[in-house]
Amino acid sequence: MPNRTLRHLLVAAALVFAQQAAQLHALSHLQHDMAKAERSGKCVPPVSHPAEQCIAYHAVDSALPALALAIEPPRIALPAVAPVVLPLPFSPRIEFDSRAPPVLS
């Protein structure tokens, strides 16, 4: 049993580190994307790494969000609470009547 748990922990750690590396790889494209936006796609310097590296990181970049759907907890419906209306203990008092005549004009 400890061997299996250790294996699962190692796979989880490898997945986390691979996703972190994929995020850093995506940030390495930021300078290239900014230059492409500034120059409207003309005369943009190439990316400083081979395309195989992009393809390798693309395989890992969305592993955890897809895994979250597989482990969705069961939904529990909360009981509906009936609304309660309480009667007012006294009638509301009108403090200001805009149609009243001025007191001392």
Secondary structure in CASP SS format (residue, H / E / C, confidence):
PFRMAT SS
TARGET T0000
AUTHOR 0000-0000-0000
METHOD secondary structure of the structure
MODEL  1
M C 1.00
P H 1.00
N H 1.00
R H 1.00
T H 1.00
L H 1.00
R H 1.00
H H 1.00
L H 1.00
L H 1.00
V H 1.00
A H 1.00
A H 1.00
A H 1.00
L H 1.00
V H 1.00
F H 1.00
A H 1.00
Q H 1.00
Q H 1.00
A H 1.00
A H 1.00
Q H 1.00
L H 1.00
H H 1.00
A H 1.00
L H 1.00
S H 1.00
H C 1.00
L H 1.00
Q H 1.00
H H 1.00
D H 1.00
M H 1.00
A H 1.00
K H 1.00
A H 1.00
E H 1.00
R C 1.00
S C 1.00
G C 1.00
K C 1.00
C C 1.00
V C 1.00
P C 1.00
P C 1.00
V C 1.00
S C 1.00
H C 1.00
P C 1.00
A H 1.00
E H 1.00
Q H 1.00
C H 1.00
I H 1.00
A H 1.00
Y H 1.00
H H 1.00
A C 1.00
V C 1.00
D C 1.00
S C 1.00
A H 1.00
L H 1.00
P H 1.00
A H 1.00
L H 1.00
A H 1.00
L H 1.00
A H 1.00
I C 1.00
E C 1.00
P C 1.00
P C 1.00
R C 1.00
I C 1.00
A C 1.00
L C 1.00
P C 1.00
A C 1.00
V C 1.00
A C 1.00
P C 1.00
V C 1.00
V C 1.00
L C 1.00
P C 1.00
L C 1.00
P C 1.00
F C 1.00
S C 1.00
P C 1.00
R C 1.00
I C 1.00
E C 1.00
F C 1.00
D C 1.00
S C 1.00
R C 1.00
A C 1.00
P C 1.00
P C 1.00
V C 1.00
L C 1.00
S C 1.00
END
